[in-house]
Every structure is written in structure tokens, then in C-alpha cells.
Amino acid sequence: MPSLIDFRRRIRSVKNTQQITKAMKMVAAARLRKAQERVVAARPYARMLERMLANVAGATTGTDAAAEQPLLAVRAEKRIVLVLVTADRGLAGAFNTNLIKAANEFLRIHAGKGIEMEAVGRKARDFYKRRDGLVVGELVGVSEKPTLANAQRLAAKLSDRFAKGEIDAVYLIYNEFKSVLSQKLTEVRLLPVAVDANEAPADYIYEEPPAQLLSSLVPSYVETMIYRAMLESAASEFAARMTAMDAATSNASDVIERLTLHMNRVRQASITREIIEVVSGASALD
């Protein structure tokens, strides 16, 4: 049985770990507040841009301009790029694990096709880098504070490859932020851009030809979708880490309580044994 010194060392070690998890929870909570504000601010813009794109595309339906827009061209999906948005760090519960499981399922469903991956986040890069030829691009070190410039570079790369016919489709997998306790695993097709035909048309007065507006809106839409996915993922990561660290702190308290109970039992047994030895020694002297 462990000695009193062993129990004290173990309790001290767990208390030190508890201090770390509590600090990480507080840091994640502070960062979550800012990340959540950025997500809430980005959502209305993304929805409005999507609605505007649907209306402008509706105004160009049946024209040569719509048919010539390369990012709207639907082709047989033989060559696919998967953009997987994960975190750069762990200690966030099942946040990264669920994303990688979803990516594995995507690869299984599309087995036999030419699939490449753009890894956004160190966890995705590290997990899939052992598969030769799968990861063709990476964006690491930006998961906790993504910028529009990061999204624009990735969007430009993907749009250029799609327009040249090098790839036939681009899919995006990320965690959408719902609440502190809930993140929704989301898979969307990024390219070709899908236009909602059921969107109620708005009565726009176009100063520029709709076809010219469409050629500007489509690339902006792709950038916005990627940027929003990165913002949603950042908020989801902080929420998952805060929840995980809160659970770890609570578990540490339970461990300390159990260790203290065992230590007290060992100390009581030691004291009882010493008393018996003293009484036995006194009896022997008599």
C-alpha cells in the first residue's frame, strides 16, 4: 500500500494539474466571448450575400453570362478537394476527433475518386500527412484567430483550380458554433457554388449589368464561406476546450477527495498500529 508521502505527492500533483485546467478554462472562456462576437457579426453578412447571389443569379438565368461563369459550372465529380477545418491544439474534448471521423467517412463514401485535402489546422495536417498525396495544402497557426486574408488566399487558390478544370468540386467540413455546450458538425459543397432557386426574388435596380455583378459576387461568396467556417470553428474550439477543462477541473476535485480519504485511512491505520506497539511494549515491561 502507498505510504503517506506517496499520497501527499499524488495529491499535490493533482492540485497542480487542477490549477492548470482551471486557468485554461478561464482563458478559453475569455477568448470564446470575442470569437462568439465575431461569429454573430459575420452570419448576417453571409446570409445577405447568399440571398443577393441567388437574386443576381436569377436575373442572369438563361443568359450566356450565367453559362460562362466558371465557378457555377457543374461537372461530374471525379476530382474533389476536401477542406477540413480543425484546431491547431488539442485539449478540447472530442472536437478534433469528430472532425477527423467525418473526414474519414467522406473519404470512404468517395473512395475511387481523386481526392485531395486542404488541411486548415495542425491536427488535420498531422493526422493525414502520413497518407501520400492526400494533403496538397495546409494552413496552420491560425485556428484560434483566423483572418480574412487567410480565407482569401485559400479561396483564390481553390477558385483558380476549379476555373481551370483541375478539380470538379470542393467540399468543406467544419464545426458550426451553436452554443457553449453544442457544436454542429457541418459538411457543405463550396464549389461549384449552389444557387438557391427557391429564394424569393428581390426587386433590384441594377446600376451595373447583372452578369458583371455575378462575376464579382461569386468569388466573394467563396471567400465569405471559408472565412465564416474558420470563425465558426474558432468559436466551437474555445467552447469545446472550456467545457473539457471544466470537466477536468471537476474530475480533479473528485480525485483529490478520494486520495485524501485513502490517505486519512492509511494515517489512521498507522496511528492505530503505533498505539498497539506502545501498549504492547508497556505490557511487556510489566
MODA-V624431 format. One record per residue. SS is DSSP state (alpha for helix, beta for strand, coil for the rest). Layout:
# MODA-V624431
SS
SS
This chain:
# MODA-V624431
coil
coil
coil
alpha
alpha
alpha
alpha
alpha
alpha
alpha
alpha
alpha
alpha
alpha
alpha
alpha
alpha
alpha
alpha
alpha
alpha
alpha
alpha
alpha
alpha
alpha
alpha
alpha
alpha
alpha
alpha
alpha
alpha
alpha
alpha
alpha
alpha
alpha
alpha
alpha
alpha
alpha
alpha
alpha
alpha
alpha
alpha
alpha
alpha
alpha
alpha
alpha
alpha
alpha
alpha
alpha
alpha
alpha
alpha
coil
coil
coil
coil
alpha
alpha
alpha
alpha
alpha
coil
alpha
alpha
alpha
coil
coil
coil
coil
coil
coil
beta
beta
beta
beta
beta
beta
beta
coil
coil
coil
coil
coil
coil
coil
coil
coil
alpha
alpha
alpha
alpha
alpha
alpha
alpha
alpha
alpha
alpha
alpha
alpha
alpha
alpha
alpha
coil
coil
coil
coil
beta
beta
beta
beta
beta
beta
beta
coil
alpha
alpha
alpha
alpha
alpha
alpha
alpha
coil
coil
coil
coil
coil
coil
beta
beta
beta
beta
beta
coil
coil
coil
coil
coil
coil
coil
coil
alpha
alpha
alpha
alpha
alpha
alpha
alpha
alpha
alpha
alpha
alpha
alpha
alpha
alpha
alpha
alpha
coil
coil
coil
coil
coil
beta
beta
beta
beta
beta
beta
beta
beta
beta
beta
beta
coil
coil
beta
beta
beta
beta
beta
beta
beta
beta
beta
beta
coil
coil
coil
coil
coil
coil
coil
coil
coil
coil
coil
coil
coil
coil
coil
coil
coil
coil
alpha
alpha
alpha
alpha
alpha
alpha
alpha
alpha
alpha
alpha
alpha
alpha
alpha
alpha
alpha
alpha
alpha
alpha
alpha
alpha
alpha
alpha
alpha
alpha
alpha
alpha
alpha
alpha
alpha
alpha
alpha
alpha
alpha
alpha
alpha
alpha
alpha
alpha
alpha
alpha
alpha
alpha
alpha
alpha
alpha
alpha
alpha
alpha
alpha
alpha
alpha
alpha
alpha
alpha
alpha
alpha
alpha
alpha
alpha
alpha
alpha
alpha
alpha
alpha
alpha
alpha
alpha
alpha
alpha
alpha
alpha
alpha
alpha
alpha
alpha
alpha
coil
